[in-house]
Every structure is written in structure tokens, then in C-alpha cells.
């Protein structure tokens, strides 16, 4: 009788080509056997952002090599893989199609189940790779394309509490970095700049801070940074603006998290108060510290993925694949990529002019 379950995960939703293989033993402990990520920073940095056609071409060029490397590093035979999971959305459709088609081909050749994964659910379940987490839990998903508070009720079952009505927080970081002359991707560099600056130098706006429940807005903050950056002459001023920007982001997220705590406790009385923070922005150490302290003050247990699992990777896709495999949730080879795929399908779309809060 087989005592281990082995899942391959494939991720190609944007500008990372990633393949991972994970294993769950008979005691339900998950181990990452390999997690290979090929970044496209050099491909896109001269454009200041991701160019979809170039990203898709890079995926096509790298995915075979990355897959072979992941298999080699895992020390497992490809025929021992129990299922193949791949990101099917949301993301850039030309990029999603590469990984999805490749995963279907492997699955078909091995005659093993194929599992389509929501990229956002990958982030939501990513802490399960190294922590034991029970449902339900509160999730703050903060990345380059998404900023949301959600109740994670079970696998595939989400209730959105709040979302951004304009820019995602990661997008605000990258655009601020660009205004300060920092090469793409600039988000991580903002954190370095902030350490050298005075966080009280500039008073920046906190849009919808006292209204809209758990909803977020960062467009006004980005506009304020744009206006200030036009008059900056010295390096120290850049450090000060970065520090002020980061402090403002932290203030906004902490204020809105308090609202989310209240909403979660109201909905789930007498439950464990687990607060998961995931997505690329969750790797920001300063923000981590703030949210950990806030969680302690409000009797929540803050759980983050390890920093190397915050940004896009295939181990988190394999994790969702594992959870679905165990309950027989497989997908057809006709499954099409979804450029937009919200976790809470019933939640209203809250972007653009005329949004009412």
C-alpha cells in the first residue's frame, strides 16, 4: 500500500515560470521536495512592468527545463507523481495557457489526474506547507494584483469581507518605486529605502480609511506620491518619501485589519482566531512586525508563509492540488484558462468610477 502522495504543481500566471513537487506522508505531513522558480526580471525591467507577449515567450522557452530540474531535485520518478496541478487563473491569459497546456500534456501522458488551481487559492493555502491551520480562518491577501480580506471557510469556499476599489497594494509599491527611479520590480527596494528615511517627513492621504468597511483604496496615495516626487532633488528625500509611503500603507492595512477582525469574530464566535497573511507584499518585514503585534493585541494568531513562499511559486499550487486530490476534485482536459477568477464568485466587482461604499 502506498504511504505517500506526490503532487506536481505548475505556475505561469504572470512573470515566473515555476514547477514544484510536494509529498504528503501517512501522518499528513507535507514536505516540499523541489520548488524551482525562474524569474523574468531581466526580460521586463527595461519596460518598467510585465509585457504579456514577452512573458509568454519566456514561459515557453523555460518550462520544459524547469520541469526537468524540479523532477531531478525531488529525487522522485515522474511516474510516481499522483496528480498534476496547474494555475488556471487569474492572470495573463497568454501566460496561463503555457503552464496549463504543459500540465495537461504531462497528466495525459502519465494517465494521472489533472487539477486546475486558482492562483489566489494557492496564496490562501500557502501557509499549510509549513503550518497546521484549521478552517475557518481570516485571510489578508496582498500581492501585486490583489488586496482582499476573506473568510476562508473551507477548501474552495470563501467569503470576501473587503477588497481594493482601485489599485492593489503591491501595485502601489511598484508604481511608487518607479516614481522614485527604482528599477522594476521596485516593491522590495522600497522597504530598503524606507529604512534610511524619516517616516514622518510627508503626510500622505489614507483613502476611505474611516468608511467602506474592510474595503481598501490606494489610488489617491499613489497620486500624492506622484505630485511630491516631481519636486524631489536629493537622495535623502527619496528615502523619506519611501519611509512615509510605507508607514501610510501600514497604517491603512492595520486600521482595516481591525475592522476585519471584528467582522470575523462576529461571524465565527467561539472559533480559533487564526489570521493568515499571504501574497508577495506579505514578505515585507516591517509590515509583518506591525500585523503580528496588532494580531496579539486582538487575540489573533498571525500566520505568514515563509518569505520565499510569499511571491509566486509552484509549491503553493501543488498544495491546493494535494487538498483537491485527497477528496477527488479533478478537472477535465477541456478546462480553459480564466484571466479573472475571484475566490468569492458571489462578491460584487468593486473597481472603477461610481463605486459606492
C-alpha positions as CSV (number, residue, x, y, z in Angstrom):
1,X,0.0,0.0,0.0
2,X,1.3,3.4,-1.0
3,X,2.0,5.6,2.1
4,X,2.9,8.8,0.3
5,X,1.0,11.2,-2.0
6,X,3.1,13.1,-4.6
7,X,1.8,16.1,-6.4
8,X,3.4,18.3,-9.1
9,X,2.5,21.9,-9.3
10,X,3.0,24.3,-12.3
11,X,2.7,28.1,-12.1
12,X,2.8,30.5,-15.1
13,X,0.2,33.2,-14.3
14,X,2.5,36.2,-14.8
15,X,6.3,36.5,-15.0
16,X,7.5,33.5,-13.0
17,X,7.9,30.1,-14.6
18,X,7.7,27.7,-11.6
19,X,7.4,23.9,-11.0
20,X,7.3,22.2,-7.7
21,X,6.9,18.7,-6.3
22,X,5.5,18.1,-2.8
23,X,4.9,15.0,-0.8
24,X,2.4,14.1,2.0
25,X,3.3,11.2,4.2
26,X,0.9,8.9,6.1
27,X,0.9,11.3,9.1
28,X,-0.4,14.1,6.8
29,X,2.9,16.0,7.0
30,X,3.7,17.9,3.8
31,X,7.3,18.2,2.5
32,X,8.5,20.3,-0.4
33,X,10.7,18.0,-2.5
34,X,11.6,20.7,-5.0
35,X,10.4,24.2,-5.8
36,X,12.1,25.7,-8.8
37,X,11.3,29.3,-9.9
38,X,12.6,31.1,-13.0
39,X,12.2,34.8,-12.7
40,X,11.8,37.1,-15.7
41,X,13.1,40.3,-14.1
42,X,15.7,40.9,-16.8
43,X,13.2,40.4,-19.6
44,X,10.8,43.1,-18.3
45,X,12.9,45.7,-16.3
46,X,13.6,47.9,-19.3
47,X,9.8,48.3,-19.8
48,X,9.1,49.1,-16.1
49,X,6.5,46.3,-16.0
50,X,5.4,42.9,-17.3
51,X,4.9,42.7,-21.1
52,X,2.5,39.8,-21.6
53,X,3.8,38.6,-25.0
54,X,7.4,38.5,-23.8
55,X,6.4,36.8,-20.6
56,X,4.5,34.1,-22.5
57,X,7.5,33.5,-24.8
58,X,9.8,33.2,-21.8
59,X,7.5,30.6,-20.3
60,X,7.6,28.6,-23.5
61,X,11.4,28.7,-23.5
62,X,11.8,27.7,-19.9
63,X,9.0,25.4,-18.8
64,X,10.5,22.2,-20.1
65,X,13.9,22.9,-18.5
66,X,12.3,24.0,-15.2
67,X,10.1,20.9,-15.0
68,X,13.1,18.6,-15.6
69,X,15.1,20.4,-12.9
70,X,12.2,20.1,-10.4
71,X,11.9,16.4,-11.0
72,X,15.7,15.9,-10.7
73,X,15.8,17.9,-7.4
74,X,12.9,16.0,-6.0
75,X,14.6,12.6,-6.4
76,X,11.2,11.0,-7.5
77,X,10.4,9.2,-10.7
78,X,7.9,11.1,-12.8
79,X,5.7,8.0,-13.0
80,X,5.3,8.1,-9.2
81,X,3.5,11.5,-9.3
82,X,-0.1,11.1,-8.3
83,X,-1.6,14.2,-9.9
84,X,-0.5,17.3,-11.8
85,X,-1.9,20.7,-10.7
86,X,-1.5,23.9,-12.6
87,X,-2.6,27.6,-12.2
88,X,-5.6,28.2,-14.4
89,X,-6.3,31.7,-13.4
90,X,-6.5,34.6,-12.6
91,X,-3.6,36.0,-14.6
92,X,-2.4,36.9,-18.1
93,X,-4.2,34.5,-20.4
94,X,-1.2,34.1,-22.8
95,X,0.9,33.1,-19.8
96,X,-1.7,30.9,-18.1
97,X,-2.1,29.0,-21.3
98,X,1.5,27.9,-21.4
99,X,1.6,26.2,-18.0
100,X,-2.0,24.9,-18.3
101,X,-1.3,23.2,-21.6
102,X,2.0,21.8,-20.4
103,X,0.4,20.4,-17.2
104,X,-2.4,18.7,-19.3
105,X,0.2,17.1,-21.5
106,X,2.1,15.6,-18.6
107,X,-1.1,14.5,-16.9
108,X,-2.4,12.9,-20.1
109,X,0.9,11.1,-20.8
110,X,1.1,9.7,-17.2
111,X,-2.6,8.9,-17.1
112,X,-2.9,10.8,-13.8
113,X,-5.5,13.3,-12.7
114,X,-5.3,16.9,-13.8
115,X,-6.2,19.6,-11.3
116,X,-6.9,23.3,-12.3
117,X,-5.9,25.7,-9.5
118,X,-7.0,29.2,-8.7
119,X,-3.7,31.2,-8.2
120,X,-5.3,33.1,-5.3
121,X,-6.3,29.9,-3.5
122,X,-2.6,28.9,-3.8
123,X,-1.7,32.0,-1.8
124,X,-4.5,31.4,0.6
125,X,-3.3,27.8,1.4
126,X,0.4,28.5,1.1
127,X,1.0,28.6,4.9
128,X,-0.3,25.0,5.0
129,X,3.0,24.0,3.5
130,X,4.7,24.6,6.9
131,X,1.9,25.2,9.4
132,X,-1.1,23.3,10.6
133,X,-4.1,25.5,10.0
134,X,-7.8,24.7,10.7
135,X,-10.8,26.2,8.9
136,X,-12.2,28.7,9.2
137,X,-9.6,31.5,9.2
138,X,-9.3,35.1,8.3
139,X,-7.1,35.9,5.2
140,X,-5.4,39.1,4.1
141,X,-4.2,38.5,0.6
142,X,-1.8,41.2,-0.5
143,X,0.0,41.0,-3.8
144,X,0.8,42.9,-7.0
145,X,-2.6,42.3,-8.4
146,X,-4.9,41.7,-5.4
147,X,-5.7,43.1,-2.0
148,X,-8.5,41.4,-0.2
149,X,-9.8,40.3,3.2
150,X,-11.6,36.9,3.1
151,X,-13.1,34.4,5.4
152,X,-11.6,31.0,4.3
153,X,-14.4,28.7,5.3
154,X,-13.1,25.6,3.7
155,X,-11.3,24.4,0.6
156,X,-12.9,26.3,-2.3
157,X,-15.3,28.1,0.0
158,X,-14.6,31.8,0.5
159,X,-16.5,34.9,1.8
160,X,-15.0,38.2,0.8
161,X,-15.1,40.9,3.6
162,X,-13.3,43.6,1.6
163,X,-11.2,44.4,-1.4
164,X,-9.4,47.3,-3.1
165,X,-11.7,49.5,-5.2
166,X,-8.7,50.6,-7.4
167,X,-5.0,49.6,-7.1
168,X,-3.7,46.6,-5.3
169,X,-1.2,47.3,-2.6
170,X,1.7,45.6,-4.5
171,X,0.9,47.7,-7.5
172,X,1.1,50.9,-5.3
173,X,4.5,49.8,-4.1
174,X,5.8,49.1,-7.7
175,X,4.4,52.4,-9.0
176,X,5.9,54.4,-6.1
177,X,9.2,52.7,-6.7
178,X,9.1,53.7,-10.4
179,X,8.4,57.3,-9.4
180,X,11.5,57.2,-7.2
181,X,13.6,55.9,-10.1
182,X,13.9,52.3,-8.9
183,X,14.0,49.6,-11.5
184,X,11.2,47.0,-11.8
185,X,10.3,45.2,-9.6
186,X,10.6,48.0,-7.2
187,X,8.4,46.9,-4.2
188,X,11.2,45.1,-2.3
189,X,13.5,48.1,-2.8
190,X,11.0,50.5,-1.2
191,X,11.5,48.6,2.0
192,X,15.2,49.1,1.8
193,X,14.8,52.9,1.0
194,X,12.3,53.2,3.9
195,X,14.9,52.0,6.4
196,X,17.1,55.0,5.5
197,X,14.3,57.6,5.7
198,X,12.2,59.6,8.1
199,X,8.6,58.1,8.1
200,X,7.2,61.3,9.4
201,X,8.6,63.6,6.6
202,X,5.5,63.6,4.5
203,X,1.8,63.4,5.4
204,X,0.2,61.2,2.8
205,X,-3.6,60.5,2.3
206,X,-5.3,57.4,3.6
207,X,-8.3,57.0,1.2
208,X,-11.6,55.6,2.7
209,X,-9.8,54.9,6.0
210,X,-12.9,55.6,8.0
211,X,-15.5,54.2,5.6
212,X,-16.2,51.3,3.3
213,X,-15.7,48.6,6.0
214,X,-12.8,46.4,5.0
215,X,-12.5,47.8,1.5
216,X,-9.2,49.5,0.5
217,X,-8.1,52.3,-1.8
218,X,-4.6,53.2,-2.9
219,X,-5.0,55.3,-6.0
220,X,-5.1,58.6,-4.0
221,X,-2.0,57.7,-2.2
222,X,-0.2,56.9,-5.4
223,X,-1.3,60.3,-6.9
224,X,0.0,62.1,-3.8
225,X,3.4,60.4,-4.2
226,X,3.4,61.4,-7.9
227,X,3.0,65.1,-7.0
228,X,5.7,65.0,-4.3
229,X,8.2,63.1,-6.4
230,X,8.2,65.8,-9.1
231,X,9.9,68.2,-6.7
232,X,12.4,65.8,-5.2
233,X,16.0,66.7,-5.8
234,X,18.1,64.8,-3.2
235,X,18.5,61.1,-2.4
236,X,17.5,61.6,1.2
237,X,14.2,63.0,0.1
238,X,13.6,59.7,-1.8
239,X,14.4,57.8,1.4
240,X,12.0,60.0,3.4
241,X,9.2,59.6,0.8
242,X,9.6,55.8,0.7
243,X,9.5,55.7,4.5
244,X,6.4,57.9,4.7
245,X,4.7,55.8,2.0
246,X,5.4,52.5,3.8
247,X,4.2,53.9,7.1
248,X,1.0,55.0,5.4
249,X,0.5,51.6,3.9
250,X,1.0,50.0,7.3
251,X,-1.5,52.4,8.9
252,X,-4.1,51.7,6.3
253,X,-3.7,47.9,6.5
254,X,-3.7,47.9,10.3
255,X,-6.8,50.1,10.5
256,X,-8.7,47.9,8.0
257,X,-7.5,44.7,9.7
258,X,-9.1,45.8,12.9
259,X,-12.4,46.1,11.0
260,X,-11.8,42.6,9.5
261,X,-11.1,41.2,13.0
262,X,-14.4,42.5,14.2
263,X,-16.3,41.1,11.2
264,X,-14.6,37.7,11.5
265,X,-15.4,37.4,15.2
266,X,-19.0,38.4,14.6
267,X,-19.4,35.7,12.0
268,X,-17.3,32.9,13.8
269,X,-17.9,33.0,17.5
270,X,-16.1,30.5,19.7
271,X,-13.7,29.7,16.9
272,X,-9.9,29.8,16.8
273,X,-8.9,33.3,15.7
274,X,-6.3,32.5,13.0
275,X,-5.2,35.3,10.8
276,X,-3.2,34.3,7.6
277,X,-1.3,37.0,5.7
278,X,-0.2,35.8,2.2
279,X,0.9,37.2,-1.2
280,X,4.1,38.9,-2.3
281,X,3.7,42.0,-0.1
282,X,3.5,39.7,3.0
283,X,7.3,39.3,2.6
284,X,7.7,42.9,3.8
285,X,9.4,42.5,7.2
286,X,8.2,45.9,8.6
287,X,4.6,45.1,7.7
288,X,4.9,41.6,9.2
289,X,6.0,43.1,12.5
290,X,3.1,45.5,12.6
291,X,0.5,42.9,11.8
292,X,1.9,40.4,14.3
293,X,1.7,43.0,17.1
294,X,-1.8,44.0,16.0
295,X,-2.9,40.4,16.0
296,X,-1.6,39.8,19.5
297,X,-3.4,42.9,20.8
298,X,-6.7,41.5,19.3
299,X,-6.2,37.8,20.3
300,X,-5.5,36.6,16.8
301,X,-2.7,34.2,15.8
302,X,-0.9,35.7,12.8
303,X,0.5,33.2,10.4
304,X,2.7,34.0,7.4
305,X,4.2,31.7,4.7
306,X,8.0,31.7,4.8
307,X,9.3,34.7,2.8
308,X,10.4,32.6,-0.1
309,X,6.8,31.2,-0.5
310,X,5.1,34.7,-0.4
311,X,5.8,35.5,-4.0
312,X,4.5,33.4,-6.9
313,X,5.7,29.8,-6.7
314,X,4.5,26.4,-7.7
315,X,4.7,24.7,-4.2
316,X,1.5,26.6,-3.2
317,X,-0.2,25.4,-6.4
318,X,0.8,21.8,-5.6
319,X,-0.6,22.4,-2.1
320,X,-4.0,23.2,-3.5
321,X,-3.7,20.3,-5.8
322,X,-3.0,18.0,-2.9
323,X,-6.0,19.1,-1.0
324,X,-8.2,18.6,-4.1
325,X,-6.7,15.3,-4.9
326,X,-7.5,13.9,-1.5
327,X,-11.2,14.5,-2.0
328,X,-11.3,13.6,-5.7
329,X,-11.8,17.1,-7.1
330,X,-10.2,16.6,-10.6
331,X,-10.7,18.6,-13.7
332,X,-11.4,17.9,-17.4
333,X,-8.7,18.5,-20.0
334,X,-11.2,21.0,-21.5
335,X,-10.7,23.3,-18.6
336,X,-9.9,26.8,-20.1
337,X,-7.7,29.5,-18.5
338,X,-9.6,32.2,-16.6
339,X,-8.0,35.7,-16.7
340,X,-10.4,36.7,-14.0
341,X,-11.3,34.2,-11.3
342,X,-12.4,35.6,-7.9
343,X,-12.3,33.3,-4.8
344,X,-15.7,34.6,-3.8
345,X,-17.7,34.3,-7.0
346,X,-20.8,36.0,-5.5
347,X,-18.9,39.1,-4.3
348,X,-19.6,42.3,-6.3
349,X,-17.0,43.7,-8.6
350,X,-15.7,46.9,-6.9
351,X,-13.5,48.7,-9.3
352,X,-13.9,51.8,-11.5
353,X,-15.8,55.1,-11.3
354,X,-19.0,55.2,-9.5
355,X,-18.2,52.7,-6.9
356,X,-20.5,53.1,-3.8
357,X,-19.1,52.2,-0.4
